[in-house]
Amino acid sequence: MSTLRIITGVWRKHEETSENPKMPELKTRYYQKSREAMINSIKTVMQTNKLPGWTLVNEDVGRGEIMLEKKQAAAEYAMVITIYKLTPMRSAIDVYCVKEGFLGDFGNSYRYIGEFFKALHTEVTAE
């Protein structure tokens, strides 16, 4: 992680993926699986503890959203994973990670998004 990301993390509390991000690691990911299969893959990642410290708080299959939470001694993080159905057998995933509290996240949201995709790619492969 770059020093600039840590410095801006003093006041910045969130990070998210998008179609045209400033950093290529934060680009929306596409998969050749249905939305329901992607939700099941994310639940498998959580059940097999491939994302340590995170717990599944809520899932809304109809909207294609899953919310994860991580509690640490001094901070609490929330991650909202949105799965978009593009075609019956193609989906996209965007992730929004935020730290609760008055200080920034020191770049941890960026790192946690990367860890999520790394864990997810043990189950499925992105395009």
Wavefront OBJ file of the C-alpha trace (Angstrom):
o trace
v 0.000 0.000 0.000
v 1.358 3.398 -0.917
v 2.277 6.092 1.563
v -0.102 8.508 -0.153
v -3.038 6.130 0.448
v -2.144 5.972 4.162
v -1.840 9.758 4.420
v -5.185 10.402 2.712
v -6.619 7.679 4.940
v -6.260 9.999 7.935
v -9.478 11.765 6.922
v -10.984 9.365 4.387
v -13.189 6.644 5.884
v -14.379 4.655 2.875
v -13.405 3.076 -0.414
v -15.473 1.543 -3.198
v -15.176 -0.221 -6.521
v -16.591 1.307 -9.688
v -16.516 1.151 -13.485
v -13.890 3.885 -13.880
v -11.820 4.055 -10.677
v -8.608 6.019 -10.203
v -6.871 2.821 -9.115
v -7.219 -0.310 -11.320
v -7.494 -2.569 -8.236
v -10.848 -0.913 -7.471
v -12.497 -1.811 -10.771
v -15.856 -3.602 -10.859
v -15.373 -7.367 -11.286
v -17.358 -9.449 -13.793
v -18.150 -13.169 -13.559
v -19.661 -15.829 -15.819
v -22.096 -16.974 -13.119
v -25.630 -16.074 -12.164
v -26.299 -13.651 -9.329
v -27.632 -16.459 -7.131
v -24.499 -18.549 -7.730
v -22.314 -15.553 -6.817
v -24.255 -15.023 -3.592
v -23.723 -18.689 -2.745
v -19.999 -18.371 -3.525
v -19.689 -15.394 -1.171
v -21.538 -17.311 1.553
v -19.155 -20.252 1.004
v -16.182 -17.915 1.437
v -17.662 -16.713 4.735
v -18.527 -20.223 5.980
v -15.051 -21.587 5.241
v -13.469 -18.611 7.035
v -11.403 -17.504 4.044
v -12.048 -13.930 5.154
v -10.992 -14.030 8.819
v -12.485 -11.543 11.235
v -15.487 -10.735 9.052
v -19.006 -11.882 9.874
v -22.057 -11.988 7.626
v -24.559 -9.540 9.086
v -27.297 -9.364 6.489
v -28.173 -10.661 3.052
v -30.872 -9.476 0.715
v -31.067 -11.929 -2.181
v -33.775 -9.923 -3.941
v -31.574 -6.833 -4.135
v -28.363 -8.807 -4.529
v -26.675 -7.306 -1.451
v -24.633 -8.853 1.309
v -23.349 -6.938 4.332
v -20.255 -7.999 6.258
v -18.892 -6.566 9.487
v -15.495 -6.595 11.164
v -14.989 -5.453 14.731
v -11.530 -4.612 15.972
v -10.396 -3.162 19.277
v -10.431 0.446 18.083
v -12.513 0.311 14.908
v -15.524 -1.196 13.258
v -15.733 -1.786 9.509
v -18.721 -2.549 7.321
v -18.570 -3.940 3.798
v -21.548 -3.913 1.447
v -21.213 -6.260 -1.523
v -23.633 -5.658 -4.384
v -24.092 -8.321 -7.036
v -25.652 -7.095 -10.285
v -27.393 -9.453 -12.699
v -26.280 -8.502 -16.211
v -27.608 -11.543 -18.078
v -28.947 -14.841 -16.736
v -25.389 -16.243 -16.583
v -23.294 -13.099 -16.084
v -22.952 -10.836 -13.064
v -20.881 -7.968 -11.726
v -19.765 -7.210 -8.179
v -19.154 -3.824 -6.575
v -17.915 -3.424 -3.011
v -18.245 -0.486 -0.613
v -16.169 -0.603 2.584
v -16.435 1.994 5.347
v -14.945 2.539 8.803
v -17.140 3.841 11.585
v -15.729 6.462 13.915
v -14.188 9.907 13.785
v -10.748 9.159 12.300
v -10.060 7.859 8.814
v -9.265 4.260 7.959
v -5.554 4.780 7.068
v -6.087 2.832 3.834
v -7.596 -0.248 5.461
v -10.809 -0.126 3.395
v -8.723 -0.393 0.223
v -6.824 -3.345 1.678
v -10.003 -5.086 2.868
v -11.586 -4.839 -0.595
v -8.487 -6.484 -2.046
v -8.627 -9.232 0.588
v -12.294 -9.851 -0.205
v -11.646 -10.320 -3.915
v -8.632 -12.519 -3.223
v -10.771 -14.764 -0.991
v -13.651 -14.775 -3.514
v -11.317 -15.763 -6.334
v -10.507 -18.979 -4.498
v -14.120 -19.980 -5.257
v -14.783 -18.334 -8.651
v -12.718 -16.764 -11.415
v -13.274 -13.253 -12.717
v -13.434 -12.485 -16.434
l 1 2 3 4 5 6 7 8 9 10 11 12 13 14 15 16 17 18 19 20 21 22 23 24 25 26 27 28 29 30 31 32 33 34 35 36 37 38 39 40 41 42 43 44 45 46 47 48 49 50 51 52 53 54 55 56 57 58 59 60 61 62 63 64 65 66 67 68 69 70 71 72 73 74 75 76 77 78 79 80 81 82 83 84 85 86 87 88 89 90 91 92 93 94 95 96 97 98 99 100 101 102 103 104 105 106 107 108 109 110 111 112 113 114 115 116 117 118 119 120 121 122 123 124 125 126 127
